[in-house]
Structures are given as structure tokens and as C-alpha cells.
Amino acid sequence: MLNVGVDLGGHNISAALVQIDGDSSRIISRIDRKTPSGRKLPEVVDCIAGMTAELSHNKEISFVGVGVPGFLDVSRKIITKLPNFSGLENINFLEHLKKALNKRTMSPSLGMENDANCFALGEAFYGVAKGCSDFIVLTLGTGIGSGIFVNGRLVTGAHGMAGEAGHISISDFKDLKCGCGSAGHLETLVSADYIERMALKEGLPGDFKSLWQMRHDKNADVLISNALETMARGIASLIAILDPEKIIISGGMSKAEGIALELEKRTTSWLPLPLRKHLNIEVSNLGADAALYGAALIDLLRR
Ligand SMILES: [Zn+2]
């Protein structure tokens, strides 16, 4: 069976052709495109349909799953809120994608899921969460996403919006507006976007990778240490509620050398004593491929 997993981002769209074959499923090929400027619905669905056609090489595609960086409704057909870019909200996204695929004489089944949930699914099947029944994936990048598994099942909540750790209320700074429409949330204080904005204000490099490498500079170190400390508090709160086997970090910031260990040290001090010895923060070994595997496997959630 051939499925396509799509990772829809504000800047880029990635898609992978995945051969589904139990434990030996694998990505056969992948392509990346810039997200159409303006991020208008017709252009976005046409881009995804075009990428799917290109990947298929005229073979039959059974399923196309799309990972979306935002809140979805419980039916998984409508995007309720995209915190970091707009234009695709409150419409039946899958219906439009279906039409774009039909125009190319393709009629696969379709599914949609929050992108961090796709990461978690990918990690559960083929990554470092394989065999874990309780774990949390945190995607650390432009925003902070999370996907949560409890008792071997993805947690989606009563309204389809569970597992949004980036929107934990962690600061009383009401002026720190969050893309979700509220304020003072975890991702307003620790996302790469925020750290990079603060760095530019201080005359430091505006990219997280360079900042991490220049932590000998006191100002760079203060910025990063403050963000890690806040993140550690968020992680400790999640652990206190869910008692997971492990926390898996993914996304651009997770590539910073030693970040998992540093987060572990800081998180420990915020945890209740009995939970401290179980703390385990690991970096994803699949990276961005986890989201593509997860998107390609969304239909398994519905069974
Ligand atoms: Zn928020």
C-alpha cells in the first residue's frame, strides 16, 4: 500500500511517498516546496495535489494525510485556528483537497491531523517512542507543538484540541500576545521566534543556532537560559499531570548540541521528588521524517 504524508507549514510544504508495510514501512521519496505566497486555499490544495501526483509516478495512492500546525475540529476536516499563519481557517480543507486531487484523476482517502500529533504518531511507530505507551513529543521551532500518548493512544480531547503544550499559561505578561488569540503562553516565551526577536533587540545574531554556539557571550547565555528555564517549568508541569515514560524533543531547536541534557537538569528541579528519577528527555532520531510518517499513518487512528 502506498500512502502520502504531507507536512504543511507556513513557509514550506513537505510530502513523502510512504510504502506501508508493517514494521518495514519506509519513505520511498519526498519532495519539498515553498508554501504558495499568500497561502490562499486554492493554491495550497493545488500544491499538495501536484506534489502527490508527482510522488505517485502514476501508481495508486491509497491515502493522503496532512499534518497542520494548528487547532483542528473534532471531525478533523476543518482547521479551527492556525496560530502562525492564517487564510485556511474555518473551511472544509479536505473537501477542497479532494477536488484538487480529483482534477488529477486521483481519489485517495484523506485525513488531517495536528502536525505535532503527526510527529508523535511517527515516533510511536518508527522512532524513539516505539514500544512506549505513555510519552510526549515536543516540537521546538517557530512555535511549540506537542503530541501526547496515554495508554498507547493519541490524546485528542473532547473537542479535538488536546495536547497543545505550547499554549500552557506560564507567564503573567498579558502583553505577550500568543498566535492562538490569548497571551503569556509557553510558546510566546520559549519558541525560536521569540528568542530570535529578543536576540536582535540585543544586537545578537537573529538565529537560534548561532546564539546557541555563542553562549560564552553573557547576553546570549542569559537569553537562552531564561528560555530553557521556562521550558523546563512547562515540561515539569506536563510530567506532573501525565507521568510519561519519556519526553521526545524534535524541531529546529532540538538540534542544539546538549539541549536534552540541559533541559533534563533544569526540569529535575521543578519536579516532585518521586518523579525525578523517571525523568527522560530524548532527541527524536527521525527528525522531520516523523511528521511525514505520522501524516501517512493518520488513517490508523480512525480504526
Ligand atoms: Zn497560545
py3Dmol code that shows the C-alpha trace and the ligand (Angstrom):
import py3Dmol

protein = """\
ATOM      1  CA  MET A   1       0.000   0.000   0.000  1.00  0.00           C
ATOM      2  CA  LEU A   2       1.290   3.467  -0.896  1.00  0.00           C
ATOM      3  CA  ASN A   3       0.351   6.440   1.265  1.00  0.00           C
ATOM      4  CA  VAL A   4       1.421  10.073   1.092  1.00  0.00           C
ATOM      5  CA  GLY A   5       2.234  12.082   4.226  1.00  0.00           C
ATOM      6  CA  VAL A   6       2.206  15.873   3.966  1.00  0.00           C
ATOM      7  CA  ASP A   7       3.674  18.380   6.416  1.00  0.00           C
ATOM      8  CA  LEU A   8       2.009  21.727   5.766  1.00  0.00           C
ATOM      9  CA  GLY A   9       3.998  24.656   7.131  1.00  0.00           C
ATOM     10  CA  GLY A  10       3.762  28.408   6.816  1.00  0.00           C
ATOM     11  CA  HIS A  11       6.986  28.545   4.805  1.00  0.00           C
ATOM     12  CA  ASN A  12       7.375  25.070   3.320  1.00  0.00           C
ATOM     13  CA  ILE A  13       5.291  22.065   2.371  1.00  0.00           C
ATOM     14  CA  SER A  14       6.936  18.643   2.502  1.00  0.00           C
ATOM     15  CA  ALA A  15       5.401  15.460   1.165  1.00  0.00           C
ATOM     16  CA  ALA A  16       6.617  11.869   1.241  1.00  0.00           C
ATOM     17  CA  LEU A  17       5.577   8.707  -0.503  1.00  0.00           C
ATOM     18  CA  VAL A  18       5.470   6.023   2.170  1.00  0.00           C
ATOM     19  CA  GLN A  19       5.280   2.334   1.470  1.00  0.00           C
ATOM     20  CA  ILE A  20       3.148   0.947   4.272  1.00  0.00           C
ATOM     21  CA  ASP A  21       4.366  -2.487   5.216  1.00  0.00           C
ATOM     22  CA  GLY A  22       4.147  -3.003   8.989  1.00  0.00           C
ATOM     23  CA  ASP A  23       7.484  -2.604  10.723  1.00  0.00           C
ATOM     24  CA  SER A  24       9.337  -2.215   7.473  1.00  0.00           C
ATOM     25  CA  SER A  25       7.338   0.759   6.199  1.00  0.00           C
ATOM     26  CA  ARG A  26       9.637   3.303   4.651  1.00  0.00           C
ATOM     27  CA  ILE A  27       9.762   6.649   2.917  1.00  0.00           C
ATOM     28  CA  ILE A  28      10.425   5.935  -0.760  1.00  0.00           C
ATOM     29  CA  SER A  29      10.750   9.523  -1.923  1.00  0.00           C
ATOM     30  CA  ARG A  30       9.996  13.027  -0.708  1.00  0.00           C
ATOM     31  CA  ILE A  31       9.689  16.494  -2.158  1.00  0.00           C
ATOM     32  CA  ASP A  32       9.668  19.960  -0.629  1.00  0.00           C
ATOM     33  CA  ARG A  33       8.074  23.107  -1.968  1.00  0.00           C
ATOM     34  CA  LYS A  34       7.753  26.679  -0.787  1.00  0.00           C
ATOM     35  CA  THR A  35       4.263  27.294   0.581  1.00  0.00           C
ATOM     36  CA  PRO A  36       2.461  29.361  -2.105  1.00  0.00           C
ATOM     37  CA  SER A  37       2.761  33.052  -1.265  1.00  0.00           C
ATOM     38  CA  GLY A  38      -0.432  34.439   0.201  1.00  0.00           C
ATOM     39  CA  ARG A  39      -1.221  30.911   1.499  1.00  0.00           C
ATOM     40  CA  LYS A  40      -4.568  31.005  -0.266  1.00  0.00           C
ATOM     41  CA  LEU A  41      -6.667  27.851  -0.188  1.00  0.00           C
ATOM     42  CA  PRO A  42      -6.816  27.101  -3.966  1.00  0.00           C
ATOM     43  CA  GLU A  43      -3.043  27.466  -4.350  1.00  0.00           C
ATOM     44  CA  VAL A  44      -2.258  25.428  -1.213  1.00  0.00           C
ATOM     45  CA  VAL A  45      -4.519  22.467  -2.084  1.00  0.00           C
ATOM     46  CA  ASP A  46      -3.321  22.592  -5.693  1.00  0.00           C
ATOM     47  CA  CYS A  47       0.289  22.484  -4.495  1.00  0.00           C
ATOM     48  CA  ILE A  48      -0.414  19.443  -2.274  1.00  0.00           C
ATOM     49  CA  ALA A  49      -2.325  17.671  -5.070  1.00  0.00           C
ATOM     50  CA  GLY A  50       0.508  18.397  -7.514  1.00  0.00           C
ATOM     51  CA  MET A  51       3.114  17.053  -5.070  1.00  0.00           C
ATOM     52  CA  THR A  52       1.004  13.923  -4.529  1.00  0.00           C
ATOM     53  CA  ALA A  53       0.720  13.345  -8.286  1.00  0.00           C
ATOM     54  CA  GLU A  54       4.448  13.830  -8.711  1.00  0.00           C
ATOM     55  CA  LEU A  55       5.263  11.370  -5.924  1.00  0.00           C
ATOM     56  CA  SER A  56       2.804   8.755  -7.156  1.00  0.00           C
ATOM     57  CA  HIS A  57       4.510   8.133 -10.532  1.00  0.00           C
ATOM     58  CA  ASN A  58       1.057   7.066 -11.752  1.00  0.00           C
ATOM     59  CA  LYS A  59       0.771   4.335  -9.108  1.00  0.00           C
ATOM     60  CA  GLU A  60      -2.366   4.196  -6.997  1.00  0.00           C
ATOM     61  CA  ILE A  61      -2.173   6.162  -3.734  1.00  0.00           C
ATOM     62  CA  SER A  62      -4.413   4.706  -1.012  1.00  0.00           C
ATOM     63  CA  PHE A  63      -4.309   7.558   1.468  1.00  0.00           C
ATOM     64  CA  VAL A  64      -3.118  11.147   1.756  1.00  0.00           C
ATOM     65  CA  GLY A  65      -2.679  12.536   5.284  1.00  0.00           C
ATOM     66  CA  VAL A  66      -1.937  16.185   6.020  1.00  0.00           C
ATOM     67  CA  GLY A  67      -0.245  17.468   9.176  1.00  0.00           C
ATOM     68  CA  VAL A  68      -1.364  21.001  10.005  1.00  0.00           C
ATOM     69  CA  PRO A  69       0.273  23.400  12.509  1.00  0.00           C
ATOM     70  CA  GLY A  70      -2.857  24.411  14.346  1.00  0.00           C
ATOM     71  CA  PHE A  71      -6.109  23.560  16.070  1.00  0.00           C
ATOM     72  CA  LEU A  72      -8.485  21.196  14.256  1.00  0.00           C
ATOM     73  CA  ASP A  73     -12.133  20.465  14.906  1.00  0.00           C
ATOM     74  CA  VAL A  74     -13.149  17.094  16.262  1.00  0.00           C
ATOM     75  CA  SER A  75     -14.133  15.815  12.790  1.00  0.00           C
ATOM     76  CA  ARG A  76     -10.551  16.501  11.553  1.00  0.00           C
ATOM     77  CA  LYS A  77     -11.936  18.174   8.431  1.00  0.00           C
ATOM     78  CA  ILE A  78     -11.828  21.827   9.462  1.00  0.00           C
ATOM     79  CA  ILE A  79      -8.850  23.895  10.656  1.00  0.00           C
ATOM     80  CA  THR A  80     -10.146  25.983  13.550  1.00  0.00           C
ATOM     81  CA  LYS A  81      -7.059  28.104  14.188  1.00  0.00           C
ATOM     82  CA  LEU A  82      -3.603  28.353  12.678  1.00  0.00           C
ATOM     83  CA  PRO A  83      -1.589  30.382  15.232  1.00  0.00           C
ATOM     84  CA  ASN A  84       1.375  31.160  12.991  1.00  0.00           C
ATOM     85  CA  PHE A  85      -0.301  31.792   9.671  1.00  0.00           C
ATOM     86  CA  SER A  86      -3.848  32.386   8.531  1.00  0.00           C
ATOM     87  CA  GLY A  87      -6.027  32.002   5.471  1.00  0.00           C
ATOM     88  CA  LEU A  88      -7.063  28.363   5.718  1.00  0.00           C
ATOM     89  CA  GLU A  89      -9.313  28.526   8.742  1.00  0.00           C
ATOM     90  CA  ASN A  90     -12.968  27.508   9.133  1.00  0.00           C
ATOM     91  CA  ILE A  91     -13.257  25.796   5.784  1.00  0.00           C
ATOM     92  CA  ASN A  92     -13.560  22.117   4.933  1.00  0.00           C
ATOM     93  CA  PHE A  93      -9.933  21.776   3.925  1.00  0.00           C
ATOM     94  CA  LEU A  94     -10.176  18.101   2.998  1.00  0.00           C
ATOM     95  CA  GLU A  95     -13.148  18.690   0.705  1.00  0.00           C
ATOM     96  CA  HIS A  96     -11.096  21.219  -1.271  1.00  0.00           C
ATOM     97  CA  LEU A  97      -8.071  18.920  -1.338  1.00  0.00           C
ATOM     98  CA  LYS A  98     -10.304  16.102  -2.601  1.00  0.00           C
ATOM     99  CA  LYS A  99     -11.458  18.239  -5.537  1.00  0.00           C
ATOM    100  CA  ALA A 100      -7.881  19.229  -6.388  1.00  0.00           C
ATOM    101  CA  LEU A 101      -6.860  15.545  -6.376  1.00  0.00           C
ATOM    102  CA  ASN A 102      -9.922  14.504  -8.406  1.00  0.00           C
ATOM    103  CA  LYS A 103      -8.887  17.025 -11.085  1.00  0.00           C
ATOM    104  CA  ARG A 104      -5.729  14.970 -11.396  1.00  0.00           C
ATOM    105  CA  THR A 105      -7.805  11.762 -11.577  1.00  0.00           C
ATOM    106  CA  MET A 106      -6.709  10.730  -8.100  1.00  0.00           C
ATOM    107  CA  SER A 107      -9.167   9.697  -5.406  1.00  0.00           C
ATOM    108  CA  PRO A 108      -7.311   8.502  -2.293  1.00  0.00           C
ATOM    109  CA  SER A 109      -8.868   8.516   1.188  1.00  0.00           C
ATOM    110  CA  LEU A 110      -7.938  11.675   3.054  1.00  0.00           C
ATOM    111  CA  GLY A 111      -7.099  12.587   6.634  1.00  0.00           C
ATOM    112  CA  MET A 112      -5.833  15.573   8.569  1.00  0.00           C
ATOM    113  CA  GLU A 113      -4.215  15.870  11.978  1.00  0.00           C
ATOM    114  CA  ASN A 114      -2.352  18.439  14.036  1.00  0.00           C
ATOM    115  CA  ASP A 115       1.299  18.382  12.947  1.00  0.00           C
ATOM    116  CA  ALA A 116       2.755  17.704  16.410  1.00  0.00           C
ATOM    117  CA  ASN A 117       0.307  14.808  16.745  1.00  0.00           C
ATOM    118  CA  CYS A 118       1.728  13.511  13.440  1.00  0.00           C
ATOM    119  CA  PHE A 119       5.225  13.765  14.946  1.00  0.00           C
ATOM    120  CA  ALA A 120       4.022  11.731  17.930  1.00  0.00           C
ATOM    121  CA  LEU A 121       2.448   9.103  15.672  1.00  0.00           C
ATOM    122  CA  GLY A 122       5.631   8.825  13.614  1.00  0.00           C
ATOM    123  CA  GLU A 123       7.727   8.451  16.760  1.00  0.00           C
ATOM    124  CA  ALA A 124       5.308   5.833  18.119  1.00  0.00           C
ATOM    125  CA  PHE A 125       5.553   3.671  15.012  1.00  0.00           C
ATOM    126  CA  TYR A 126       9.142   4.104  13.885  1.00  0.00           C
ATOM    127  CA  GLY A 127      11.040   6.404  16.254  1.00  0.00           C
ATOM    128  CA  VAL A 128      12.315   6.548  19.810  1.00  0.00           C
ATOM    129  CA  ALA A 129       8.784   6.123  21.210  1.00  0.00           C
ATOM    130  CA  LYS A 130       8.405   2.683  19.639  1.00  0.00           C
ATOM    131  CA  GLY A 131       7.121   0.381  22.381  1.00  0.00           C
ATOM    132  CA  CYS A 132       6.198   3.283  24.720  1.00  0.00           C
ATOM    133  CA  SER A 133       2.582   3.617  25.762  1.00  0.00           C
ATOM    134  CA  ASP A 134       2.939   6.965  27.557  1.00  0.00           C
ATOM    135  CA  PHE A 135       5.077   9.701  26.046  1.00  0.00           C
ATOM    136  CA  ILE A 136       5.072  13.337  24.967  1.00  0.00           C
ATOM    137  CA  VAL A 137       6.607  14.773  21.816  1.00  0.00           C
ATOM    138  CA  LEU A 138       7.506  18.458  21.905  1.00  0.00           C
ATOM    139  CA  THR A 139       8.287  20.186  18.614  1.00  0.00           C
ATOM    140  CA  LEU A 140      10.523  23.139  19.343  1.00  0.00           C
ATOM    141  CA  GLY A 141      10.663  25.615  16.490  1.00  0.00           C
ATOM    142  CA  THR A 142       8.752  28.642  15.209  1.00  0.00           C
ATOM    143  CA  GLY A 143       6.083  27.671  17.725  1.00  0.00           C
ATOM    144  CA  ILE A 144       5.930  24.931  20.363  1.00  0.00           C
ATOM    145  CA  GLY A 145       3.796  21.936  19.423  1.00  0.00           C
ATOM    146  CA  SER A 146       3.100  18.751  21.316  1.00  0.00           C
ATOM    147  CA  GLY A 147       1.606  15.344  20.795  1.00  0.00           C
ATOM    148  CA  ILE A 148       0.657  13.167  23.752  1.00  0.00           C
ATOM    149  CA  PHE A 149       0.156   9.418  24.011  1.00  0.00           C
ATOM    150  CA  VAL A 150      -1.555   7.981  27.084  1.00  0.00           C
ATOM    151  CA  ASN A 151      -2.132   4.238  27.465  1.00  0.00           C
ATOM    152  CA  GLY A 152      -0.969   3.711  23.893  1.00  0.00           C
ATOM    153  CA  ARG A 153      -3.437   6.153  22.358  1.00  0.00           C
ATOM    154  CA  LEU A 154      -3.056   9.654  20.972  1.00  0.00           C
ATOM    155  CA  VAL A 155      -4.866  12.119  23.218  1.00  0.00           C
ATOM    156  CA  THR A 156      -7.180  14.372  21.180  1.00  0.00           C
ATOM    157  CA  GLY A 157      -9.625  15.585  23.836  1.00  0.00           C
ATOM    158  CA  ALA A 158     -13.344  16.270  23.890  1.00  0.00           C
ATOM    159  CA  HIS A 159     -13.157  18.912  21.146  1.00  0.00           C
ATOM    160  CA  GLY A 160     -10.153  17.645  19.201  1.00  0.00           C
ATOM    161  CA  MET A 161      -7.745  20.185  20.661  1.00  0.00           C
ATOM    162  CA  ALA A 162      -5.845  18.326  23.402  1.00  0.00           C
ATOM    163  CA  GLY A 163      -2.068  18.261  23.537  1.00  0.00           C
ATOM    164  CA  GLU A 164      -1.365  21.934  22.955  1.00  0.00           C
ATOM    165  CA  ALA A 165       1.531  22.331  25.384  1.00  0.00           C
ATOM    166  CA  GLY A 166       2.692  25.473  23.586  1.00  0.00           C
ATOM    167  CA  HIS A 167      -0.426  27.161  24.930  1.00  0.00           C
ATOM    168  CA  ILE A 168       0.089  26.384  28.604  1.00  0.00           C
ATOM    169  CA  SER A 169      -0.351  29.629  30.510  1.00  0.00           C
ATOM    170  CA  ILE A 170       3.035  30.201  32.126  1.00  0.00           C
ATOM    171  CA  SER A 171       3.568  33.940  32.384  1.00  0.00           C
ATOM    172  CA  ASP A 172       1.573  36.837  33.794  1.00  0.00           C
ATOM    173  CA  PHE A 173       2.828  39.081  30.974  1.00  0.00           C
ATOM    174  CA  LYS A 174      -0.524  39.849  29.380  1.00  0.00           C
ATOM    175  CA  ASP A 175       1.271  41.906  26.723  1.00  0.00           C
ATOM    176  CA  LEU A 176       2.959  38.767  25.369  1.00  0.00           C
ATOM    177  CA  LYS A 177       0.279  38.053  22.777  1.00  0.00           C
ATOM    178  CA  CYS A 178       0.102  34.481  21.539  1.00  0.00           C
ATOM    179  CA  GLY A 179      -0.837  33.485  17.991  1.00  0.00           C
ATOM    180  CA  CYS A 180      -3.738  31.459  19.432  1.00  0.00           C
ATOM    181  CA  GLY A 181      -5.524  34.679  20.476  1.00  0.00           C
ATOM    182  CA  SER A 182      -4.573  34.591  24.160  1.00  0.00           C
ATOM    183  CA  ALA A 183      -1.393  35.764  25.936  1.00  0.00           C
ATOM    184  CA  GLY A 184       1.522  34.699  28.154  1.00  0.00           C
ATOM    185  CA  HIS A 185       1.659  31.154  26.780  1.00  0.00           C
ATOM    186  CA  LEU A 186       4.703  28.885  26.795  1.00  0.00           C
ATOM    187  CA  GLU A 187       5.420  29.429  23.103  1.00  0.00           C
ATOM    188  CA  THR A 188       5.394  33.215  23.484  1.00  0.00           C
ATOM    189  CA  LEU A 189       8.433  32.901  25.796  1.00  0.00           C
ATOM    190  CA  VAL A 190      10.436  29.950  24.531  1.00  0.00           C
ATOM    191  CA  SER A 191       9.837  29.491  20.788  1.00  0.00           C
ATOM    192  CA  ALA A 192      12.750  30.097  18.426  1.00  0.00           C
ATOM    193  CA  ASP A 193      10.774  33.047  17.019  1.00  0.00           C
ATOM    194  CA  TYR A 194      10.652  34.802  20.386  1.00  0.00           C
ATOM    195  CA  ILE A 195      14.291  34.065  21.301  1.00  0.00           C
ATOM    196  CA  GLU A 196      15.467  35.305  17.914  1.00  0.00           C
ATOM    197  CA  ARG A 197      13.414  38.507  18.189  1.00  0.00           C
ATOM    198  CA  MET A 198      14.891  39.195  21.629  1.00  0.00           C
ATOM    199  CA  ALA A 199      18.396  38.457  20.323  1.00  0.00           C
ATOM    200  CA  LEU A 200      18.051  41.012  17.517  1.00  0.00           C
ATOM    201  CA  LYS A 201      16.953  43.628  20.063  1.00  0.00           C
ATOM    202  CA  GLU A 202      20.183  42.971  21.997  1.00  0.00           C
ATOM    203  CA  GLY A 203      22.316  43.212  18.869  1.00  0.00           C
ATOM    204  CA  LEU A 204      22.909  39.445  18.836  1.00  0.00           C
ATOM    205  CA  PRO A 205      22.523  37.093  15.822  1.00  0.00           C
ATOM    206  CA  GLY A 206      18.878  36.525  14.931  1.00  0.00           C
ATOM    207  CA  ASP A 207      19.060  32.762  14.579  1.00  0.00           C
ATOM    208  CA  PHE A 208      18.902  30.206  17.370  1.00  0.00           C
ATOM    209  CA  LYS A 209      21.714  28.024  16.005  1.00  0.00           C
ATOM    210  CA  SER A 210      24.259  30.876  16.112  1.00  0.00           C
ATOM    211  CA  LEU A 211      23.037  32.006  19.533  1.00  0.00           C
ATOM    212  CA  TRP A 212      23.492  28.501  20.937  1.00  0.00           C
ATOM    213  CA  GLN A 213      27.033  28.406  19.612  1.00  0.00           C
ATOM    214  CA  MET A 214      27.937  31.741  21.241  1.00  0.00           C
ATOM    215  CA  ARG A 215      26.800  31.012  24.783  1.00  0.00           C
ATOM    216  CA  HIS A 216      30.194  32.202  26.018  1.00  0.00           C
ATOM    217  CA  ASP A 217      28.622  35.643  25.464  1.00  0.00           C
ATOM    218  CA  LYS A 218      26.812  36.590  28.651  1.00  0.00           C
ATOM    219  CA  ASN A 219      23.845  38.207  26.893  1.00  0.00           C
ATOM    220  CA  ALA A 220      23.313  35.217  24.602  1.00  0.00           C
ATOM    221  CA  ASP A 221      23.568  32.873  27.578  1.00  0.00           C
ATOM    222  CA  VAL A 222      21.017  34.851  29.619  1.00  0.00           C
ATOM    223  CA  LEU A 223      18.510  34.776  26.751  1.00  0.00           C
ATOM    224  CA  ILE A 224      18.855  31.046  26.179  1.00  0.00           C
ATOM    225  CA  SER A 225      18.994  30.157  29.881  1.00  0.00           C
ATOM    226  CA  ASN A 226      15.779  32.093  30.582  1.00  0.00           C
ATOM    227  CA  ALA A 227      14.016  30.297  27.725  1.00  0.00           C
ATOM    228  CA  LEU A 228      15.261  26.855  28.836  1.00  0.00           C
ATOM    229  CA  GLU A 229      14.232  27.510  32.414  1.00  0.00           C
ATOM    230  CA  THR A 230      10.708  28.449  31.311  1.00  0.00           C
ATOM    231  CA  MET A 231      10.562  25.418  29.045  1.00  0.00           C
ATOM    232  CA  ALA A 232      11.714  23.216  31.931  1.00  0.00           C
ATOM    233  CA  ARG A 233       8.850  24.527  34.068  1.00  0.00           C
ATOM    234  CA  GLY A 234       6.406  23.699  31.275  1.00  0.00           C
ATOM    235  CA  ILE A 235       7.840  20.202  30.868  1.00  0.00           C
ATOM    236  CA  ALA A 236       7.724  19.597  34.636  1.00  0.00           C
ATOM    237  CA  SER A 237       4.039  20.582  34.653  1.00  0.00           C
ATOM    238  CA  LEU A 238       3.277  18.151  31.835  1.00  0.00           C
ATOM    239  CA  ILE A 239       5.129  15.372  33.645  1.00  0.00           C
ATOM    240  CA  ALA A 240       3.293  16.041  36.911  1.00  0.00           C
ATOM    241  CA  ILE A 241      -0.018  15.566  35.099  1.00  0.00           C
ATOM    242  CA  LEU A 242       0.838  12.701  32.742  1.00  0.00           C
ATOM    243  CA  ASP A 243       3.827  10.797  34.233  1.00  0.00           C
ATOM    244  CA  PRO A 244       5.188   9.815  30.789  1.00  0.00           C
ATOM    245  CA  GLU A 245       7.946   7.273  30.122  1.00  0.00           C
ATOM    246  CA  LYS A 246       9.807   9.850  28.084  1.00  0.00           C
ATOM    247  CA  ILE A 247       9.713  13.316  26.591  1.00  0.00           C
ATOM    248  CA  ILE A 248      10.903  13.443  22.996  1.00  0.00           C
ATOM    249  CA  ILE A 249      12.064  16.763  21.602  1.00  0.00           C
ATOM    250  CA  SER A 250      12.035  17.500  17.898  1.00  0.00           C
ATOM    251  CA  GLY A 251      12.143  20.540  15.617  1.00  0.00           C
ATOM    252  CA  GLY A 252      14.917  23.030  14.831  1.00  0.00           C
ATOM    253  CA  MET A 253      15.849  23.871  18.430  1.00  0.00           C
ATOM    254  CA  SER A 254      16.256  20.182  19.356  1.00  0.00           C
ATOM    255  CA  LYS A 255      19.327  20.057  17.106  1.00  0.00           C
ATOM    256  CA  ALA A 256      21.279  22.289  19.518  1.00  0.00           C
ATOM    257  CA  GLU A 257      24.030  20.094  20.933  1.00  0.00           C
ATOM    258  CA  GLY A 258      23.404  19.087  24.541  1.00  0.00           C
ATOM    259  CA  ILE A 259      19.958  20.692  24.790  1.00  0.00           C
ATOM    260  CA  ALA A 260      18.220  17.491  26.014  1.00  0.00           C
ATOM    261  CA  LEU A 261      20.681  17.105  28.886  1.00  0.00           C
ATOM    262  CA  GLU A 262      20.406  20.754  29.821  1.00  0.00           C
ATOM    263  CA  LEU A 263      16.613  20.573  29.809  1.00  0.00           C
ATOM    264  CA  GLU A 264      16.769  17.464  31.994  1.00  0.00           C
ATOM    265  CA  LYS A 265      18.924  19.243  34.580  1.00  0.00           C
ATOM    266  CA  ARG A 266      16.603  22.226  34.709  1.00  0.00           C
ATOM    267  CA  THR A 267      13.377  20.185  34.628  1.00  0.00           C
ATOM    268  CA  THR A 268      14.516  17.982  37.542  1.00  0.00           C
ATOM    269  CA  SER A 269      14.483  20.868  39.990  1.00  0.00           C
ATOM    270  CA  TRP A 270      10.827  21.652  39.178  1.00  0.00           C
ATOM    271  CA  LEU A 271       9.580  18.061  39.564  1.00  0.00           C
ATOM    272  CA  PRO A 272       8.075  16.416  42.648  1.00  0.00           C
ATOM    273  CA  LEU A 273      10.739  14.152  44.235  1.00  0.00           C
ATOM    274  CA  PRO A 274       9.136  10.779  43.311  1.00  0.00           C
ATOM    275  CA  LEU A 275       9.034  11.715  39.617  1.00  0.00           C
ATOM    276  CA  ARG A 276      12.636  12.912  39.352  1.00  0.00           C
ATOM    277  CA  LYS A 277      14.298   9.505  38.873  1.00  0.00           C
ATOM    278  CA  HIS A 278      11.980   8.734  35.941  1.00  0.00           C
ATOM    279  CA  LEU A 279      12.790  11.882  34.004  1.00  0.00           C
ATOM    280  CA  ASN A 280      13.946  11.032  30.477  1.00  0.00           C
ATOM    281  CA  ILE A 281      14.255  13.642  27.732  1.00  0.00           C
ATOM    282  CA  GLU A 282      15.458  12.359  24.349  1.00  0.00           C
ATOM    283  CA  VAL A 283      16.019  13.926  20.957  1.00  0.00           C
ATOM    284  CA  SER A 284      13.994  12.448  18.087  1.00  0.00           C
ATOM    285  CA  ASN A 285      16.005  10.163  15.819  1.00  0.00           C
ATOM    286  CA  LEU A 286      13.570  10.604  12.926  1.00  0.00           C
ATOM    287  CA  GLY A 287      13.609  14.410  12.846  1.00  0.00           C
ATOM    288  CA  ALA A 288      11.188  15.901  10.327  1.00  0.00           C
ATOM    289  CA  ASP A 289      10.533  12.442   8.847  1.00  0.00           C
ATOM    290  CA  ALA A 290       8.456  11.632  11.963  1.00  0.00           C
ATOM    291  CA  ALA A 291       5.809  14.150  10.846  1.00  0.00           C
ATOM    292  CA  LEU A 292       5.703  12.637   7.350  1.00  0.00           C
ATOM    293  CA  TYR A 293       5.424   9.064   8.618  1.00  0.00           C
ATOM    294  CA  GLY A 294       2.756  10.165  11.096  1.00  0.00           C
ATOM    295  CA  ALA A 295       0.743  12.028   8.452  1.00  0.00           C
ATOM    296  CA  ALA A 296       0.884   8.993   6.167  1.00  0.00           C
ATOM    297  CA  LEU A 297      -0.453   6.838   9.013  1.00  0.00           C
ATOM    298  CA  ILE A 298      -3.279   9.076  10.260  1.00  0.00           C
ATOM    299  CA  ASP A 299      -5.932   6.683   8.997  1.00  0.00           C
ATOM    300  CA  LEU A 300      -4.741   4.109  11.555  1.00  0.00           C
ATOM    301  CA  LEU A 301      -6.082   6.422  14.286  1.00  0.00           C
ATOM    302  CA  ARG A 302      -9.606   6.084  12.969  1.00  0.00           C
ATOM    303  CA  ARG A 303      -9.638   2.283  13.185  1.00  0.00           C
TER     304      ARG A 303
END
"""
ligand_1 = """\
1
ZN
Zn -1.360 30.415 22.858
"""
view = py3Dmol.view(width=600, height=400)
view.addModel(protein, "pdb")
view.setStyle({"model": 0}, {"cartoon": {"style": "trace"}})
view.addModel(ligand_1, "xyz")
view.setStyle({"model": 1}, {"stick": {}})
view.zoomTo()
view.show()
